């Protein structure tokens, strides 16, 4: 078996087993006579996900964390000038652009990189996939023969990338189907914040939970919608959301709901995965004061806040809660304010309904 077929085989294996992408990049670099080889994807928000040979991993980590990534003209220029083949950076940037290129100045030159070649293409989801190779200082630019060898590999590279992307998308449907078997309404949220897949149980909750333009998840409760939007934005920024369980209060004989956001911990090497989080829905439990551990876990309440919330769930006034907990009324009200912020409620009556699971038609329809 020759080296070409061995590399092609490895590409298709990596499409099925993401952990193999790093080794595949190393083989690609050797085959292309390159110092490095990297594959990265760019979504509509400019977020980069990548896999690369280890010798340039630190540089890529620095690059994708920098706002200078938005000033990289290479992918767009390559897709415009050479959409069907590999191309050298020196062939798509003018000598003046090469001289003033901030990416080369800030990242490549200090890392001992002089030459680049790559291919960029857009997949059906809108993500741009870039395959880039670099040669270190002291070596010549990529030769025409090396570019021809890369173009010979291009069909296998493209098929492997598409395969990996489609398999990652299908994983979203598998997750919702699994949760459906458990009786849980659920959806998978993509890395752009859109709904990738949902099960019939979640669809049955419309219009309380539905999708809008661009598959954006919409909640009928403004407070809950703001909490969910904020949590998704934090996930997109790879930060921990302030609230990961979002309440929807009872309405017109419909029970209160809790939306749970569960992050999908991808391996960094799985650059084609599109799933960011799983959204599952449960109904609030039995009537009565909720367990403090549940309060702390669902709404990220502190132990002190959970004690106040439990008292409120029992229809106690802030004065009664303050007296029972031996705290000042000011402290009780301060805790209550934070609890309402974390639960997305605007009035104490809404909070009581949410926490206790009581169902009073018409309550919680606004801020009156």
N, C-alpha and C positions, 0 to 999 in steps of 0.2 A: 504494500500500500504506500503510495507516495505521500509527500508532506502536504500537498494540496488537498487530497481527499481526507487526510487525517484531520486537518484544520476544519474542513467543512463538516466532518462528523462531529467534531467538538462543538462547533457553533450550534448544531441542532440539539446536542446534549445539554448545552448551557441554557437553551430556550426552555427546556423542561426542568432543569436543576439550576436555579440562579447562582448557587454557590460556586459553580464552575466558570462563571464569567471572568473572574480575575485570571485564572490560569489560561483561559481562552485569549484574553488580551495579550498575555505574555507570548503565546504562540503566534498570534497575529503580528506582533512587533518583530519577532524573529523572521517570519515569512516575508515581511515587507522591508526588511533591512532597516528597521526604525529603532530608535532608542526607547520609544514609549508607544503605547497604544491605549486609547480610551474610547469609551462609548458613553454619551450622556444624552439625556432627554430634557427638553425645555417645555414647560406647559404654558398656557395662555397668560399666566401671571408672572412668567419669567423665572419660575422656580426650576432649579437644576437638580437632577439626580444622576449619578454617574457610577461607573465602574472603570477601573484603570489598572495599569501595571503598578506594582507597589512603589517603584522608584519615583513616581510622580504623584502619589496619593496625597502627600502633604500640600503640594501646590494646588491640587484640585480642591481640597478642603478649604483652603484660603480663598480661592477664586469664587467658589459658589456661595461663600459667606459674605462676599464683597458686593457693594452696589455697582462696582465697575463692570460686573458681568453684563449689565444692561447696555454697556458701551461697546460690546463686542460685535463688530460688523460681519464677522466671518460667516456664520450660518446663513443669514439672509443674502449676503453677497454670493455665496456659493450656490444657493438654490436658484438664484437669478441667472448667474453666469454659467453654471455647469450643473444643471439639475439631474443629469443622468450619469455622472461619472465623478470619480475622485479628481481633485484639483489641488494644486499647490497654492498656499496663501500668497506667494509672490506673484501668482498669475491673476489674482482677483483684487489685489490692492496695488495701487500705484506706488512707485518708489517714494513719493512724498508721504503717502498714507502709511507706508511701512515705517518710514523714519519717525513719524509722529504718533505711531500706534501706542496707545496707553496700555493695552493688554500686554504687548511685548515688553514695554518699558517697566511695568510694575510687577509682572509675573514671570514672563518667559526668560528674558535676558538674565535677571538675577539668578535664575535656576539653571543657567547654562544651556538654554534652548535657542537655536538659531533658525531652524527651518520647520515648517508645518505642511502637512497635506491632509485633506479630509473630504468627507462627503456628507451632505445634509439633505434630509428628505422629511416630508411631513406625512404622518400616518393619518388614517381616517378620523381619529378622535381629535385631531388638531394639534397634537403634540409633535414637536420637531425632534427627530432623532439625528444625532451627529456622531460620526465616527472620525476620530482625529488621531493622527500620528505625528510624532515630533522627532527631530534629529538634533543631537547635542552640538554645541560649539566645537569646531574643529573638524566636523564632517561636512561633506558637500550637501547641497540641496537634493531633494528627491529627484532621481533621474526619470526620464520618460519610461524606461523599462520597468522601474519600480511602480510607477503610476499604472502602467498597463497590467502589472501583476495584481494590484489592488482592484482594478476594474474587473479582472477575471474572477475575483472573489466576491464581487459586489452582489450578485444574485443570491448567493448563500447567506451573506450578511443580512440582506434585506428580508429574506424569507425567515431566518432565525429571529430577527427583531419583530416581525409581524406575528410570528407564532407566539413568542413570549408575551407580546401585548395582548393578543386575543385570549390566551390562557389566563392571564391576570384578570382580564375582564370577566371571564367565566367564573372565576373564583368568587366574585361578588354575588352572582346568582346562587352559587352553592351555599354561601353563608346564609342568605335569606331563606333558602329552602330548609336548611338545617334548623333554623330558629322556628320556622313554620311547623316543623314536626313536633317542637316543644310547645306549640300553641302561642308563641310570642309574635305579635306584630313587629316587623323589623324592616329596616332598609340599610343599604350600604352607601355611605357617603364617599364620593370621589375626592381626589386631592384638590379639586377646584371648588369644593363645597357643594357640588350638585349631587342629586340622587342617582346612583348608578343602577341600583336594582331594589325592588321592594317585593314583599310577598302579599298574597290576597288578604291576610289578616290586617296588614297596615292599610291597604287600599280601602278596606271596609270602614275605616275610621274617618274617611272624608265626609264633610269638609273640615273637620277639626284639625286634621293633618292632611295636607295635599301638596301637590307640586305645581309650581307656576312656570313662568318663562325661564328657559335655560335649565329646566329640571331643578330649580331652586325649591327647597323645602319651605312650605308656608304653614304657619300655625295661626288659627283664628284668634288666639289670645295675644294681644299686643305685647304684654309683659313677657310671656313665654317666648314669643318670637324674637324679642330683643336678646333674651338670654341665650337662645339657641344660635342666633347669628353671631353673637360675641364668642361663644364657645367654638364655633366653626372657624371663625377668623383666627382664633388663637391656635387651633390645630394647624391651620394653613401656615402659620408663622412658626410651627414646631415648638409652641409654648404650651404649658399646662393651663387649661381653661380654669377660670375662677369657679365656675359651676359646671358640673358634668351630668347632673340630673335636673331636668327641667320640668316644672309642674304645669299642668293644664287643669284649671279648676272645673268643678262640676257645672253643668248647664242643662236646663230643660230635661230633667230626668236622666241625663247622661252622667256617668261616674267620673270623678277626677282621674286624671292620668298622670303618670310619671314617665318622662322620656329619658332614657339612660344613654349617654354617649360613651362608647367604649373604643379607645384608640386601637388601631391595628398596628402592632409593632412589626413593621417590615424589617427584613434584613436590608442593610444599606446597599447591598449588592444587587437587590432586586429592583433594578431601575425601571422596570416596565409596569410595576404594580400601580394601579390607579386608585386603590382603596385607602381611605384615610381613617375612617371610623365606622363602627356599626351603631346604628340607632335602634334600640329596642324599646318597647312600650309595655308598661304594666299598669294595672289599676291599683288605686290606693286601697290599702287593706281594710280590715274590719273597723266598725265604729268603736271609738274609744281612744285613749291616749296612746300615741305611737311609741315604740321602743326607742330609747335615746340613741342606741347604736345605729338604728336605721336612720334617724334624723342626721346624725353626724356623717354617716356614710353617703346618704343621698344628696344632701345639700351642702356638704363641706362646712357644717356648723361646728363651732368650737363647743367643748363640753358645757361652758356657761351659757352659750346661745341655745344649745339643745335643751337645757333645763327650762329656759324661758319659753321656748317653743312648745315644750310638753305642757306647761301650764296654760298657754294660750289655746292649745288644742282641747283642753278641758273647759274652755269658755271662761277662764279666769281673766279678770281685768289686769292691766299692768300693775295697779296698786296691790291687788291680791298676790300676784306673782312676786312682786318686790318683797312683800311681807313674808311670804312662805319661804323664800330663798335667803331672807335676811340681807337684802341688798337695797340700795337706794332706788327711789322711783326713777331718778335720772338714769341710773345704770340700766334698769330694766327697759326703759324706753329706748336707750341707745342700742341694747341688744336686739330689741324688737325691730328697730329700723334696719339693722344689718340683716336680720332674718328675712324681712320682707324683700330686701334687695336680692338676697340669694335665692329666694323662692319665686321671684317674679310676681309677687302679689302687691296690690296697691292699697288694700284695706284690711283691717284686722279680721273682718267677717270672712273675706276670701281665704285668709290664712287658716282660720279655724276649719273651714270646709275642706281645704286641701289636706291638712294634717290629720283630721279625724276621719275623713272619708264620708262625712254626712252629705246628704244630697238634698239641697233646698232649691227648687226651681226658681230661676230668675235672679238668684244671688250671684254676684261676680260678673255682671254684664258691663261694668264700666267703673269709673272712679267716683260715682255719685255718693 
